[in-house]
Amino acid sequence: MRKIWIIRFSDGTIGSCYGTRSGAAEIAELRKEDYGGSYTIEGGENDGERA
């Protein structure tokens, strides 16, 4: 099941990623230098799909 992940970068920028946690981590790794150098991933909320 796909989920919505929230990526919080150290400069205060917030992004989201629809998919897997590992996919969100890949995107965050690619962008972390642009947004402060570190990040946390939160969430995993269901996007409303039924299993």
Backbone torsions as a table, in degrees:
resi	resn	phi	psi	omega
1	MET	NA	133.1	177.5
2	ARG	-80.0	149.8	-178.9
3	LYS	-135.3	167.5	176.8
4	ILE	-103.1	123.1	-179.3
5	TRP	-109.3	139.2	177.3
6	ILE	-101.5	128.7	177.8
7	ILE	-109.2	120.1	178.2
8	ARG	-110.1	116.2	179.8
9	PHE	-90.0	159.0	-173.8
10	SER	-67.1	-18.4	177.8
11	ASP	-87.7	3.8	178.7
12	GLY	99.6	-7.8	177.7
13	THR	-68.6	138.5	178.8
14	ILE	-121.9	134.0	176.3
15	GLY	-131.7	172.7	177.2
16	SER	-136.3	156.8	179.8
17	CYS	-140.7	129.8	176.9
18	TYR	-97.2	120.8	179.9
19	GLY	146.8	-136.5	-177.8
20	THR	-97.5	161.2	177.4
21	ARG	-62.1	-40.6	179.7
22	SER	-65.1	-34.7	175.7
23	GLY	-65.7	-40.0	177.0
24	ALA	-64.7	-38.9	178.7
25	ALA	-65.5	-38.5	177.8
26	GLU	-62.4	-44.7	178.9
27	ILE	-64.3	-43.6	-180.0
28	ALA	-62.4	-40.1	178.7
29	GLU	-62.2	-39.9	179.9
30	LEU	-67.2	-29.2	-172.6
31	ARG	-107.3	-6.0	-171.7
32	LYS	-61.4	-34.3	180.0
33	GLU	-67.6	-28.2	178.2
34	ASP	-75.5	-21.8	-172.9
35	TYR	-124.7	37.9	170.2
36	GLY	108.2	-9.1	173.0
37	GLY	96.3	-12.1	176.9
38	SER	-149.5	170.2	-176.6
39	TYR	-159.0	164.4	168.3
40	THR	-130.1	151.2	177.7
41	ILE	-115.1	128.8	-178.9
42	GLU	-126.8	164.7	169.8
43	GLY	105.2	-126.3	-170.0
44	GLY	92.9	24.4	178.7
45	GLU	-66.0	143.7	175.1
46	ASN	-67.9	137.8	-177.9
47	ASP	-83.8	5.1	179.3
48	GLY	103.9	-9.3	177.1
49	GLU	-67.3	149.1	175.0
50	ARG	-98.6	137.6	-178.4
51	ALA	-73.1	NA	NA
